């Protein structure tokens, strides 16, 4: 936790109700005696001040007391503050829950009531929006709908985490003049391994990591090669560790170069040298590669958290950019097909093979959530690529805008069974085109790819 011990501050996240106000008054009196400043909206937001700006400021702060009540868990502003705290990471380090009697989330049946509440809020707002003749210019309203959806998504696991914490009762805090809370904030007695909150880093729930990963994904600007890739059909391949990692750039570079796979064009692509067409770039917390070489357009980034993102353009949309494929450019109309072998069988096989190698070299040890999404493919036909392969007798067309494949990989099975895992994902992708691929044929093509 980052607390300035010379001028310590505690932010308060609470709902405007009598019981919460009373607790804040008592806590404020004790804090004043101990030289700790209470920061709350009613004293910090002046006339015409922006409430949203304060809530975001609270979300970044080092210490936040959560006065949890029934009204809090049903308040849009309170839940937004909680979402901001989650989004900025180090959740355990920064929160100090005080659970009021009205907040019921210790039993699963009670937690379901809050999920139901936000589902009803989502439905109600959705239904009201549908009564409008036009869905245009609904800024702010759609933002609220998006927030409600995020509240619902995080609430089940968040309340489970809160119920698992040893939260003292309000009466205990009052009887002890909030001594335990102030002790931690002031960094007294926080060096015990059993009591040190920061020692819980490895047990951070995945939904908290997910919020960080979403922020990392949002940092990729839609410009240059990324904009070019996403303008047509492309794969987005995301790998998210189930436990937090703290890697360094040199280890990331060495592991990726050692694990890159494929026959011919490697995956992920490793630039031979930096040029206008391909290059490595470092950021403060990531390593990335950009490639724009004819039909081969790819962007990947690996964060120090172990979060890997690869954007891979379908080559068949870019035949016009390569003299090597000039004959195919005359036969294949851009943005109409998906190559069965090159863009599905080989891509998925290479992706999972790459992960198996990262596990094999010890780069990943924890379970991974992976997501492979083939985007911008509505009404595309499945095309059999390769001169010696028979074309499909009947057109196979997808009605999906995007084809989403998700999987949880563990170190126990990925190295030994990566071919089976990729085969399963390939079959799922082909089903979106109404095509039942032969497992034997798929495995035969995979063997040609992975040697």
C-alpha positions as CSV (number, residue, x, y, z in Angstrom):
1,X,0.0,0.0,0.0
2,X,1.3,3.5,-0.9
3,X,0.6,5.8,2.1
4,X,2.4,9.0,2.9
5,X,3.1,8.4,6.6
6,X,3.9,12.1,7.1
7,X,0.5,13.2,5.8
8,X,-1.6,10.0,5.6
9,X,-5.0,10.0,4.0
10,X,-7.9,7.6,3.9
11,X,-10.6,7.9,1.2
12,X,-14.1,6.8,2.1
13,X,-16.4,5.1,-0.4
14,X,-19.9,5.0,1.0
15,X,-23.6,5.5,0.3
16,X,-25.4,8.6,1.5
17,X,-27.4,7.2,4.4
18,X,-27.7,7.9,8.1
19,X,-25.8,4.9,9.4
20,X,-22.8,5.5,7.0
21,X,-22.7,9.2,7.9
22,X,-22.6,8.3,11.6
23,X,-19.7,5.9,11.1
24,X,-17.8,8.5,9.1
25,X,-18.2,11.1,11.8
26,X,-16.8,8.7,14.5
27,X,-14.0,7.6,12.2
28,X,-13.2,11.2,11.3
29,X,-12.9,12.1,15.0
30,X,-10.4,9.3,15.7
31,X,-8.4,10.0,12.6
32,X,-8.1,13.7,13.5
33,X,-6.5,12.7,16.8
34,X,-4.0,10.5,14.9
35,X,-3.1,13.0,12.2
36,X,-4.9,11.1,9.5
37,X,-7.0,13.0,6.9
38,X,-10.4,11.6,5.9
39,X,-11.1,12.3,2.2
40,X,-14.8,12.1,1.2
41,X,-17.0,13.5,-1.6
42,X,-19.0,16.0,0.6
43,X,-15.9,17.8,1.8
44,X,-13.8,17.5,-1.4
45,X,-16.2,18.3,-4.2
46,X,-17.0,22.0,-4.3
47,X,-19.8,23.9,-6.1
48,X,-20.0,22.6,-9.7
49,X,-17.2,20.1,-9.0
50,X,-17.2,17.0,-11.1
51,X,-18.4,13.9,-9.1
52,X,-17.0,11.6,-11.8
53,X,-13.5,13.1,-11.4
54,X,-13.6,12.6,-7.6
55,X,-14.7,9.0,-8.0
56,X,-11.8,8.3,-10.4
57,X,-9.4,10.0,-8.0
58,X,-10.7,7.7,-5.2
59,X,-10.2,4.7,-7.4
60,X,-6.4,5.5,-7.7
61,X,-5.9,6.3,-4.0
62,X,-3.7,4.2,-1.7
63,X,-6.2,3.6,1.1
64,X,-10.0,3.3,0.7
65,X,-12.4,2.4,3.5
66,X,-15.4,0.7,2.0
67,X,-18.6,1.2,4.1
68,X,-20.5,-1.6,2.6
69,X,-24.3,-1.6,3.0
70,X,-27.3,-2.9,1.0
71,X,-27.7,0.6,-0.5
72,X,-24.0,0.7,-1.4
73,X,-24.2,-2.5,-3.4
74,X,-27.2,-1.1,-5.3
75,X,-25.8,2.3,-5.9
76,X,-24.5,3.2,-9.4
77,X,-22.0,5.7,-8.0
78,X,-20.7,3.4,-5.2
79,X,-20.3,0.5,-7.6
80,X,-18.5,2.8,-10.1
81,X,-16.0,3.7,-7.3
82,X,-15.6,0.0,-6.5
83,X,-15.0,-0.7,-10.2
84,X,-12.3,2.0,-10.4
85,X,-10.6,0.6,-7.3
86,X,-10.5,-2.8,-9.0
87,X,-9.4,-1.4,-12.3
88,X,-6.3,0.2,-10.7
89,X,-5.0,-3.0,-9.2
90,X,-3.6,-4.0,-5.8
91,X,-7.1,-4.5,-4.6
92,X,-6.2,-6.3,-1.3
93,X,-3.6,-3.7,-0.5
94,X,-5.8,-0.7,-0.8
95,X,-9.2,-1.6,0.6
96,X,-10.5,-1.7,4.2
97,X,-14.0,-3.0,4.3
98,X,-16.4,-2.2,7.1
99,X,-19.6,-4.2,6.7
100,X,-22.8,-2.6,7.9
101,X,-25.6,-4.8,9.1
102,X,-27.8,-4.2,6.0
103,X,-25.1,-5.7,3.6
104,X,-26.0,-9.4,3.2
105,X,-23.4,-11.2,1.0
106,X,-21.9,-13.9,3.3
107,X,-24.3,-16.6,2.0
108,X,-24.6,-17.5,-1.8
109,X,-28.3,-17.0,-1.7
110,X,-27.8,-13.4,-0.5
111,X,-25.2,-12.7,-3.1
112,X,-27.6,-13.9,-5.8
113,X,-30.1,-11.1,-4.8
114,X,-27.5,-8.5,-5.8
115,X,-26.9,-10.2,-9.1
116,X,-30.6,-10.2,-9.7
117,X,-30.9,-6.5,-8.8
118,X,-28.3,-5.5,-11.4
119,X,-29.8,-7.8,-14.1
120,X,-33.2,-6.1,-13.5
121,X,-31.5,-2.6,-13.8
122,X,-29.9,-3.7,-17.1
123,X,-33.2,-5.0,-18.5
124,X,-35.1,-1.9,-17.4
125,X,-32.7,0.5,-19.0
126,X,-32.5,-1.6,-22.1
127,X,-36.2,-1.7,-22.5
128,X,-36.6,2.0,-22.0
129,X,-33.9,2.7,-24.7
130,X,-35.9,0.5,-27.1
131,X,-39.0,2.7,-26.7
132,X,-37.1,5.5,-28.5
133,X,-37.6,5.9,-32.3
134,X,-33.8,6.3,-32.8
135,X,-30.9,4.7,-30.9
136,X,-28.6,7.5,-32.0
137,X,-27.1,10.1,-29.6
138,X,-27.5,8.1,-26.4
139,X,-24.1,9.0,-25.0
140,X,-24.1,8.8,-21.2
141,X,-27.1,6.5,-21.2
142,X,-25.2,3.7,-23.0
143,X,-22.3,4.4,-20.6
144,X,-24.6,3.6,-17.7
145,X,-25.7,0.4,-19.4
146,X,-22.1,-0.6,-19.9
147,X,-21.4,0.1,-16.3
148,X,-24.4,-1.9,-15.1
149,X,-23.1,-4.9,-17.2
150,X,-19.7,-4.6,-15.6
151,X,-21.2,-4.4,-12.1
152,X,-23.1,-7.6,-12.8
153,X,-20.0,-9.3,-14.3
154,X,-17.7,-8.6,-11.3
155,X,-20.2,-8.7,-8.4
156,X,-20.4,-12.5,-7.9
157,X,-16.7,-13.0,-7.5
158,X,-16.1,-9.7,-5.8
159,X,-18.7,-10.4,-3.0
160,X,-17.2,-13.9,-2.7
161,X,-13.8,-12.4,-2.1
162,X,-15.2,-9.9,0.4
163,X,-17.0,-12.6,2.3
164,X,-13.7,-14.6,2.5
165,X,-11.9,-11.7,4.2
166,X,-11.7,-11.5,7.9
167,X,-13.8,-8.3,8.2
168,X,-14.3,-7.0,11.8
169,X,-17.8,-6.0,12.8
170,X,-18.6,-2.4,13.0
171,X,-19.0,-2.7,16.7
172,X,-15.5,-4.1,17.0
173,X,-14.1,-1.1,15.1
174,X,-16.1,1.3,17.4
175,X,-15.0,-0.5,20.6
176,X,-11.4,-0.3,19.6
177,X,-11.5,3.2,18.1
178,X,-10.6,1.7,14.6
179,X,-7.2,0.8,16.0
180,X,-6.5,-2.1,13.6
181,X,-7.5,-0.1,10.6
182,X,-5.2,2.8,11.6
183,X,-2.4,0.5,12.5
184,X,-2.2,-0.8,8.9
185,X,-2.6,2.6,7.3
186,X,0.2,4.0,9.4
187,X,2.4,1.0,8.6
188,X,2.6,-0.2,12.2
189,X,2.9,-3.9,12.7
190,X,2.5,-4.6,9.0
191,X,5.7,-6.6,8.7
192,X,4.2,-10.0,9.8
193,X,3.9,-12.4,6.9
194,X,0.6,-13.7,8.1
195,X,-1.0,-10.2,8.5
196,X,0.7,-8.5,5.6
197,X,-2.0,-8.0,3.0
198,X,0.5,-7.5,0.2
199,X,1.7,-11.1,0.7
200,X,-1.6,-12.2,-0.8
201,X,-0.6,-11.2,-4.4
202,X,-0.5,-14.7,-5.7
203,X,-4.1,-15.3,-4.6
204,X,-5.5,-12.3,-6.4
205,X,-8.8,-13.4,-7.9
206,X,-8.8,-13.7,-11.7
207,X,-11.5,-11.1,-12.2
208,X,-9.2,-8.5,-10.6
209,X,-6.5,-9.5,-13.0
210,X,-9.0,-9.4,-15.9
211,X,-9.6,-5.8,-15.2
212,X,-5.9,-5.1,-15.4
213,X,-5.7,-7.1,-18.6
214,X,-8.6,-5.1,-20.1
215,X,-6.7,-1.9,-19.3
216,X,-3.6,-3.3,-21.0
217,X,-5.6,-4.2,-24.1
218,X,-7.0,-0.7,-24.2
219,X,-3.5,0.8,-24.4
220,X,-3.0,-0.6,-27.9
221,X,-3.8,2.3,-30.2
222,X,-5.8,1.7,-33.4
223,X,-3.4,3.3,-35.8
224,X,-0.7,2.3,-38.3
225,X,-0.5,-1.5,-38.9
226,X,-3.1,-2.2,-36.1
227,X,-5.6,0.0,-38.0
228,X,-4.8,-1.8,-41.2
229,X,-5.1,-5.2,-39.7
230,X,-8.5,-4.5,-38.0
231,X,-9.9,-2.9,-41.1
232,X,-10.5,-6.4,-42.6
233,X,-10.7,-9.9,-41.2
234,X,-8.2,-10.9,-38.5
235,X,-7.5,-13.1,-35.6
236,X,-7.1,-11.6,-32.1
237,X,-5.3,-14.1,-29.9
238,X,-5.1,-13.2,-26.2
239,X,-3.3,-15.1,-23.4
240,X,-4.0,-14.2,-19.8
241,X,-2.2,-15.8,-16.9
242,X,-4.5,-16.9,-14.0
243,X,-1.9,-15.5,-11.5
244,X,-0.1,-12.2,-11.5
245,X,3.4,-12.2,-13.0
246,X,6.2,-9.7,-12.9
247,X,8.5,-10.3,-15.8
248,X,11.4,-8.3,-17.3
249,X,11.7,-7.4,-21.0
250,X,14.8,-9.4,-21.7
251,X,13.2,-12.6,-20.4
252,X,10.1,-11.9,-22.5
253,X,12.2,-11.4,-25.6
254,X,14.3,-14.5,-25.0
255,X,11.3,-16.7,-24.3
256,X,9.3,-15.6,-27.4
257,X,12.2,-16.0,-29.7
258,X,12.9,-19.5,-28.3
259,X,9.2,-20.5,-28.6
260,X,8.2,-19.0,-31.9
261,X,6.9,-21.8,-34.1
262,X,5.6,-22.5,-37.6
263,X,6.8,-23.7,-41.0
264,X,8.1,-20.9,-43.1
265,X,6.5,-17.7,-41.6
266,X,7.0,-18.1,-37.9
267,X,4.4,-17.4,-35.2
268,X,4.5,-15.0,-33.6
269,X,6.7,-13.3,-36.2
270,X,10.2,-12.4,-35.0
271,X,11.6,-9.4,-36.9
272,X,15.0,-10.2,-38.5
273,X,16.0,-6.5,-38.2
274,X,14.3,-3.2,-37.6
275,X,13.0,-1.5,-40.8
276,X,9.9,0.2,-42.1
277,X,8.2,-3.2,-42.7
278,X,9.1,-4.9,-39.4
279,X,10.5,-3.9,-36.1
280,X,10.7,-4.6,-32.3
281,X,9.6,-1.9,-29.9
282,X,9.9,-1.6,-26.2
283,X,7.6,0.2,-23.8
284,X,7.8,0.8,-20.1
285,X,5.9,-2.5,-19.4
286,X,5.9,-4.4,-22.7
287,X,7.7,-5.7,-25.7
288,X,6.0,-5.6,-29.1
289,X,6.6,-6.4,-32.7
290,X,5.0,-4.8,-35.8
291,X,5.1,-6.5,-39.3
292,X,3.7,-5.3,-42.6
293,X,5.3,-7.5,-45.2
294,X,2.9,-8.0,-48.2
295,X,0.2,-10.4,-47.1
296,X,1.8,-10.8,-43.7
297,X,0.5,-8.2,-41.4
298,X,0.9,-8.9,-37.7
299,X,1.1,-7.0,-34.4
300,X,1.9,-8.6,-31.1
301,X,2.6,-7.3,-27.6
302,X,3.7,-9.1,-24.4
303,X,3.3,-7.2,-21.1
304,X,5.4,-7.8,-18.0
305,X,2.2,-9.3,-16.5
306,X,2.5,-12.2,-19.0
307,X,-0.5,-10.9,-20.9
308,X,0.1,-11.7,-24.6
309,X,-2.0,-10.1,-27.5
310,X,-1.5,-11.0,-31.2
311,X,-3.4,-9.3,-34.0
312,X,-3.0,-11.4,-37.2
313,X,-4.4,-10.3,-40.5
314,X,-5.9,-13.0,-42.8
315,X,-3.4,-13.1,-45.8
316,X,-6.2,-13.8,-48.3
317,X,-7.5,-10.2,-47.8
318,X,-4.1,-8.8,-48.8
319,X,-3.0,-10.7,-51.9
320,X,-3.0,-7.4,-53.8
321,X,-0.1,-6.2,-51.5
322,X,2.3,-8.9,-52.7
323,X,3.7,-9.7,-56.2
324,X,4.2,-13.3,-55.0
325,X,0.4,-13.7,-54.9
326,X,-0.6,-11.7,-58.0
327,X,-2.2,-14.8,-59.6
328,X,-4.3,-15.4,-56.5
329,X,-5.3,-11.8,-56.4
330,X,-7.1,-12.3,-59.7
331,X,-8.9,-15.4,-58.4
332,X,-9.8,-14.5,-54.8
333,X,-11.8,-11.4,-54.1
334,X,-10.6,-9.6,-50.9
335,X,-12.9,-9.8,-47.9
336,X,-15.0,-12.7,-49.2
337,X,-13.3,-15.9,-48.0
338,X,-11.4,-17.5,-45.1
339,X,-8.7,-20.0,-46.1
340,X,-9.4,-23.3,-44.4
341,X,-5.8,-24.4,-44.0
342,X,-3.7,-21.2,-43.7
343,X,-6.1,-19.1,-41.7
344,X,-7.7,-21.7,-39.5
345,X,-5.9,-25.0,-39.2
346,X,-2.4,-23.6,-39.4
347,X,-3.0,-20.5,-37.4
348,X,-4.7,-22.3,-34.5
349,X,-2.1,-25.1,-34.5
350,X,0.8,-22.5,-34.5
351,X,-0.9,-20.5,-31.6
352,X,-1.3,-23.5,-29.3
353,X,2.1,-24.9,-30.2
354,X,3.7,-21.6,-29.3
355,X,2.1,-21.7,-25.9
356,X,3.2,-25.3,-25.3
357,X,6.8,-24.2,-26.0
358,X,6.4,-21.3,-23.5
359,X,5.3,-23.8,-20.9
360,X,8.1,-26.2,-21.8
361,X,10.8,-23.5,-21.3
362,X,9.2,-22.5,-17.9
363,X,8.0,-19.1,-19.0
364,X,4.5,-20.0,-18.0
365,X,3.8,-22.2,-15.0
366,X,0.3,-21.1,-14.0
367,X,-3.0,-21.9,-15.8
368,X,-3.9,-19.6,-18.7
369,X,-7.1,-18.3,-20.1
370,X,-6.9,-18.1,-23.8
371,X,-9.2,-16.4,-26.3
372,X,-8.9,-16.8,-30.1
373,X,-11.4,-14.5,-31.9
374,X,-11.8,-14.5,-35.7
375,X,-13.3,-11.0,-36.4
376,X,-15.1,-9.3,-39.4
377,X,-16.1,-12.6,-41.1
378,X,-19.8,-12.2,-41.6
379,X,-21.0,-14.0,-44.9
380,X,-17.5,-15.2,-45.7
381,X,-17.0,-18.5,-47.5
382,X,-14.6,-21.2,-46.4
383,X,-12.0,-21.6,-49.1
384,X,-9.8,-24.7,-49.5
385,X,-6.3,-23.2,-50.1
386,X,-3.5,-25.1,-51.7
387,X,-3.0,-26.4,-55.3
388,X,-3.3,-30.1,-54.5
389,X,-6.4,-30.0,-52.3
390,X,-10.0,-30.6,-53.6
391,X,-12.3,-27.6,-53.3
392,X,-15.5,-27.9,-51.3
393,X,-18.5,-29.1,-53.3
394,X,-21.0,-26.9,-51.5
395,X,-20.4,-23.3,-50.2
396,X,-19.8,-23.1,-46.5
397,X,-20.7,-19.6,-45.3
398,X,-20.6,-18.2,-41.7
399,X,-23.4,-16.0,-40.3
400,X,-21.1,-14.9,-37.5
401,X,-19.5,-11.5,-37.3
402,X,-16.9,-13.0,-35.1
403,X,-16.0,-16.6,-34.1
404,X,-14.9,-16.8,-30.5
405,X,-12.9,-19.8,-29.1
406,X,-12.1,-19.9,-25.4
407,X,-10.0,-22.4,-23.4
408,X,-8.3,-22.7,-20.1
409,X,-4.8,-24.3,-20.4
410,X,-2.9,-25.9,-17.6
411,X,0.8,-26.8,-17.4
412,X,-0.3,-30.3,-16.6
413,X,-1.6,-31.0,-20.1
414,X,-0.6,-28.4,-22.6
415,X,2.9,-29.7,-23.4
416,X,1.8,-33.3,-24.0
417,X,-1.6,-32.6,-25.6
418,X,-1.3,-29.3,-27.5
419,X,-2.1,-31.0,-30.8
420,X,-5.4,-32.4,-29.4
421,X,-6.2,-29.0,-27.9
422,X,-5.6,-27.2,-31.2
423,X,-7.6,-29.9,-33.1
424,X,-10.6,-29.3,-30.8
425,X,-10.4,-25.6,-31.4
426,X,-10.1,-26.0,-35.1
427,X,-13.2,-28.2,-35.2
428,X,-15.1,-25.5,-33.2
429,X,-14.0,-22.8,-35.7
430,X,-15.1,-24.9,-38.7
431,X,-18.5,-25.5,-37.2
432,X,-19.2,-21.8,-37.5
433,X,-19.1,-22.3,-41.2
434,X,-21.3,-25.4,-41.1
435,X,-18.4,-27.6,-42.0
436,X,-17.5,-30.8,-40.2
437,X,-13.9,-31.4,-40.8
438,X,-12.4,-34.9,-40.6
439,X,-10.4,-35.3,-37.4
440,X,-8.0,-37.5,-39.4
441,X,-7.5,-34.9,-42.1
442,X,-7.0,-32.1,-39.5
443,X,-4.4,-34.1,-37.7
444,X,-2.6,-34.9,-40.9
445,X,-2.4,-31.2,-41.8
446,X,-1.2,-30.4,-38.2
447,X,1.7,-32.9,-38.5
448,X,2.9,-31.1,-41.6
449,X,3.0,-27.9,-39.6
450,X,4.5,-29.1,-36.3
451,X,7.6,-31.1,-36.9
